[in-house]
Amino acid sequence: MLNDNEIHVENRGQLLERFRRDAQDIFVFHLGYVFFLNDHYMMSSDYLDALECNMQPEENSQYWVAPFIQDIFNEVITPERPDITAAIKANCAMQLS
């Protein structure tokens, strides 16, 4: 019977793991390209918040990286592709740690 609601793939786990790795690679490359080409997307809101409140922003606060972006670099991008992190750090003014 063809439609017995069973999955008959011997190496299903391996195929799912390969799909997971491929999806993660696409995610890492996409973020790498976005941040390499538009480094201001990493910017913390502190600089603009100070300007909107008619306050003097802290010195070099326009180069601060948003905490959630730093977490993405620390937990996702750098462990998988440290070369992408190094290229972004070398070619942008943002203060990635």
C-alpha positions in Angstrom: 0.0 0.0 0.0 1.5 3.4 -1.0 -0.3 5.7 1.5 0.1 3.9 4.8 1.2 7.1 6.7 4.6 5.7 7.2 7.9 7.3 6.3 10.2 4.8 4.6 13.5 6.7 4.5 16.4 4.7 5.9 18.6 7.7 6.6 16.0 10.3 7.6 18.1 11.5 10.6 21.1 12.1 8.4 19.1 14.0 5.8 17.4 16.2 8.4 20.8 16.9 10.0 22.2 17.9 6.6 19.2 20.1 6.0 19.7 21.8 9.4 23.4 22.5 8.6 22.5 23.9 5.2 19.8 26.1 6.6 22.2 27.3 9.3 24.9 28.0 6.7 22.4 30.1 4.6 21.4 32.0 7.7 25.1 32.7 8.7 26.0 33.8 5.1 22.9 36.0 4.8 23.6 37.8 8.1 27.3 38.1 7.1 26.5 39.8 3.8 23.9 42.1 5.4 26.2 43.3 8.2 29.2 43.5 5.8 27.3 45.7 3.3 25.2 47.7 5.8 27.2 47.9 9.1 24.8 50.5 10.4 22.2 47.7 10.8 24.2 46.6 13.9 23.9 50.0 15.5 22.6 50.3 19.0 19.7 52.8 19.5 21.5 54.8 22.2 22.9 57.4 19.7 19.5 58.1 18.1 17.7 58.0 21.4 19.9 60.7 22.8 19.4 62.9 19.7 15.6 62.4 19.8 15.6 63.6 23.5 17.7 66.7 22.5 20.6 65.3 24.5 24.3 65.2 23.6 25.1 61.5 22.7 28.0 59.9 24.3 31.2 60.0 22.4 31.5 57.3 19.7 28.1 55.9 20.7 27.2 55.8 17.0 29.6 52.8 16.7 28.1 50.8 19.5 26.6 47.4 18.5 23.1 46.4 19.7 23.3 43.7 22.4 21.2 41.2 20.5 23.4 41.6 17.5 26.5 41.0 19.6 24.8 37.8 21.0 24.1 36.6 17.4 27.8 37.1 16.6 28.9 35.3 19.7 26.5 32.4 19.6 25.8 31.8 15.9 28.2 33.5 13.4 31.6 33.3 15.1 31.4 29.6 16.1 30.4 28.6 12.6 32.4 31.0 10.5 35.1 33.0 12.4 36.4 34.2 9.1 33.1 36.1 8.4 33.3 37.8 11.8 37.0 38.7 11.2 36.1 40.2 7.7 33.3 42.3 9.2 35.4 43.5 12.1 38.2 44.5 9.6 35.9 46.4 7.2 33.5 48.2 9.5 33.7 50.9 12.1 31.3 49.2 14.5 32.7 48.1 17.8 32.1 44.3 17.8 33.8 42.5 20.6 
